[in-house]
Amino acid sequence: MGTSKLLDWILWYTRINFNLAGLAMITIYKFALLTALAFTFFTPGAGFALTFQELDSRIAECSSVVINALEMPEKGIPKDLLKKCRGIAIFPGLLKIGVIFGVSSGDGIVMRRDEKTGQWSKPAFFKIQSGSFGLQLGAQYTDLILLIMSEGAVQRLLEDKFILGADISVAAGPIGREASAETNTGFESGILSYSRTMGLFAGVALNGATLRPNKEANAVYHGKGVTVQDVFYEGLGATSENALTLIGILDKAVGAAPPTEPKQAQ
């Protein structure tokens, strides 16, 4: 994302989340510009055309994130919740930059799990962004996983953009083998969120974050004209070996049979 687009997003986020005007808004603009410039510095590849190979490597990174989340039964994401979810979003290497105003932005994938067959869809590419205001300075990378707990929540992903906590409920997910039994049933229709920093997973609050399809990435990977709905519900698009590996990891985690042959691009 270019500096100008990120700056526009920061100012939009500030207007809808904070009641600021006049001199306060001018001050926010200055810090927002510093944050946007710092973000561009830490993502030197931003703005360049995407390639299929780069997107395929991102899927491989998502597999590593899922493996790390599942190999710690006492401190990871409960498999029972993974079995109940209707979709999963994975964002490896989410970057947070803070210069008074903090911005988190990252690219990842979302996969739908069919309620009747239990099969995972091909990966669709998405972007996530969130902001914060307060005393902060520095940069940090985190891995993010969202468990989408209902079909209705999955269908909200078909929109151009929606806000977590406003358009759909989101809560920090419980951690550990027994934690799923304590999950509030009120969030069965929403999203449970997890982040990993310094090797440890924890529930994380994401109210106010925006989630939207990455149309450019989906066009490069799946083909022009293929939408998220096509990927989730029609089985259209491409599936690389890395995507099949990720599907196999998720199938094993939920106790389903792994795919036995590659899914051909439509």
Helices and strands as residue ranges (DSSP letters): H 3-17, H 23-42, H 52-70, H 79-84, E 87-112, E 124-148, H 151-156, E 162-163, E 170-172, G 179-182, G 185-187, E 191-197, E 200-203, E 210-213, H 215-222, H 228-229, I 230-234, H 241-254
